[in-house]
Amino acid sequence: MIGDGFVTLPILDIEEIMAEGIDLPPTVAQSMLTETSGNIQANNREGRNTFTLASGALQAGVAKTLNELGPVESRAVSGVMATPVASPTTQQGG
């Protein structure tokens, strides 16, 4: 019925479609195979590159953290360096 707001699609028999298959020319099939395998290799390479970058960033962050003095250590070192060295004391008997 036109204008009722519904679209009716024919039911496809997937088994019939699968049995018939799709016939590709050998050159097209080879091109698709080459493209697919190239994409898989590129994806794997990008994954390795991403891991390498992330690992390097993590290592740099750890090295930076372990190489710097934090506020507590910094104040302790500053306090030791700022403390004047006192001369020896003597006791006087009384």
C-alpha positions as CSV (number, residue, x, y, z in Angstrom):
1,M,0.0,0.0,0.0
2,I,1.6,3.3,-1.0
3,G,1.9,6.0,1.6
4,D,1.4,3.7,4.7
5,G,5.0,4.4,5.9
6,F,6.3,0.9,5.6
7,V,8.8,-0.5,3.2
8,T,8.6,-4.2,2.4
9,L,11.7,-6.0,1.3
10,P,11.9,-9.4,-0.2
11,I,13.3,-12.1,2.0
12,L,16.7,-13.4,0.7
13,D,17.6,-17.0,0.9
14,I,21.2,-16.8,2.2
15,E,21.8,-20.5,1.6
16,E,20.9,-20.0,-2.1
17,I,23.2,-17.0,-2.3
18,M,26.1,-18.9,-0.6
19,A,25.6,-21.9,-2.9
20,E,25.8,-19.8,-6.0
21,G,28.8,-17.8,-4.8
22,I,30.3,-14.8,-6.5
23,D,32.6,-15.4,-9.4
24,L,35.5,-13.0,-9.5
25,P,38.0,-12.8,-12.3
26,P,41.4,-14.1,-11.2
27,T,43.0,-10.7,-11.4
28,V,40.4,-9.1,-9.2
29,A,40.7,-11.9,-6.7
30,Q,44.5,-11.6,-6.6
31,S,44.2,-7.8,-6.1
32,M,41.8,-8.2,-3.2
33,L,44.0,-10.8,-1.6
34,T,47.1,-8.6,-2.0
35,E,45.2,-5.6,-0.6
36,T,43.9,-7.6,2.4
37,S,47.2,-9.1,3.3
38,G,48.9,-5.7,2.9
39,N,46.3,-4.1,5.2
40,I,46.8,-6.8,7.9
41,Q,50.6,-6.3,7.8
42,A,50.3,-2.5,7.9
43,N,47.9,-2.8,10.9
44,N,50.3,-5.1,12.7
45,R,53.2,-2.7,12.0
46,E,51.3,0.3,13.3
47,G,50.4,-1.7,16.5
48,R,54.1,-2.4,17.1
49,N,55.0,1.2,16.4
50,T,52.4,2.4,18.8
51,F,53.6,0.1,21.5
52,T,57.2,1.2,20.9
53,L,56.2,4.9,21.3
54,A,54.1,4.2,24.4
55,S,56.9,2.1,26.0
56,G,59.4,4.9,25.3
57,A,57.2,7.5,26.8
58,L,56.7,5.4,29.9
59,Q,60.4,4.8,30.3
60,A,61.1,8.5,29.9
61,G,58.5,9.3,32.5
62,V,59.9,6.8,35.0
63,A,63.5,8.1,34.4
64,K,62.3,11.7,34.9
65,T,60.5,10.8,38.1
66,L,63.4,8.9,39.6
67,N,66.0,11.5,38.5
68,E,64.3,14.5,40.2
69,L,64.1,15.4,43.8
70,G,60.6,15.7,45.1
71,P,59.4,18.5,47.5
72,V,60.3,16.5,50.6
73,E,63.8,15.6,49.5
74,S,64.4,19.0,48.1
75,R,63.5,20.7,51.4
76,A,65.7,18.3,53.3
77,V,68.7,18.9,51.1
78,S,68.1,22.7,51.3
79,G,67.8,22.6,55.1
80,V,71.1,20.7,55.5
81,M,72.9,23.0,53.1
82,A,71.5,26.2,54.8
83,T,72.4,25.1,58.4
84,P,75.5,26.9,59.5
85,V,78.3,24.8,60.8
86,A,78.8,25.7,64.5
87,S,82.1,26.1,66.1
88,P,83.0,23.6,68.8
89,T,81.4,24.3,72.1
90,T,83.2,24.3,75.4
91,Q,81.8,23.8,78.9
92,Q,82.8,26.0,81.7
93,G,82.7,24.6,85.1
94,G,80.9,26.4,87.7
